[in-house]
């Protein structure tokens, strides 16, 4: 980064090219960590992380550069709301200038006070056109994210998508590959169930997503199974 909020295009391309070259021989989990570290360097950020849809909690941390990034992801996983959750559920880039003052996620801001997480930017990570996770970067001070930064993070999101696609194509049955396959197999079912809850209870997508997640957790069942059960009940009623 050559100036506040400005990403040098040449530096971005060099970074992406180096990561792609390294990734051709690396393991997916190692490559994800390399991408996150490179993201932190390029953005002059405090940390970065990746969350993916999980069969039990709906959204789970996969990798993070440091303890603060782990805290950001863990609290969003526990509370069910935050920039990364919105990035996945709404399938759109989500930003916060200052999480501690952001009225959209007051509970998350309070939980992260004193942990060095202020400005957050999350971009959905997609496979086969479906949002299966979120790449996020954060700073320890309030910061207005520039168009240059947003564009660059989207490029890194595309790189993550390539790594995840490679993980699915390998013959090894790794935890990451199994999690990704579950997300692809069940994301549409979950989205349809969220739509049913939105109409039935007149709530927004994130509330519906969390409602499904909490019901699954309370009953000790998988989110996808509960979503399918809800859809089957609607079909029978029709």
URLINJO-V158270 format. One record per backbone hydrogen bond with DSSP energy under -0.5 kcal/mol. NH is the residue of the N-H (numbers start at 1). CO is the residue of the C=O. If there is no record, write none. Layout:
BEGIN
nh=(NH:NH)
co=(CO:CO)
END
This chain:
BEGIN
nh=(2:3:6:7:8:12:13:14:15:16:17:18:19:20:21:22:23:24:24:25:26:31:32:33:34:35:36:37:38:39:40:41:42:43:44:45:46:47:49:50:51:52:53:58:59:60:62:63:65:70:71:72:73:74:75:76:77:78:79:80:86:87:88:89:90:92:94:96:99:101:102:102:103:105:106:109:110:111:112:113:113:115:117:118:118:119:119:120:121:122:123:125:126:127:130:132:132:133:134:135:136:137:138:139:143:145:149:150:151:152:153:154:155:156:157:158:159:160:161:162:163:164:165:166:167:168:169:170:174:178:179:180:181:182:183:184:185:186:187:190:191:192:193:194:195:196:197:198:199:200:201:202:203:208:209:210:211:212:213:214:215:216:217:218:219:220:220:221:223:226:227:228:229:230:231:232:233:234:235:236:237:238)
co=(6:6:3:5:6:8:9:10:11:12:13:14:15:16:17:18:19:20:21:22:22:27:28:29:30:31:32:33:34:35:36:37:38:39:41:40:138:138:136:63:134:60:132:54:57:52:50:50:48:66:67:68:69:70:71:72:73:74:75:76:82:83:84:85:86:87:122:120:118:98:98:99:101:102:103:105:106:107:108:109:110:112:112:116:139:139:141:96:137:94:135:133:124:130:127:125:130:125:51:123:49:121:47:119:97:143:5:146:147:148:149:150:151:152:153:154:155:156:157:158:159:160:161:162:163:164:165:166:172:174:175:176:177:178:179:180:181:182:183:186:187:188:189:190:191:192:193:194:195:196:197:198:198:204:205:206:207:208:209:210:211:212:213:214:215:216:217:216:55:222:223:224:225:226:227:228:229:230:231:232:233:234)
END
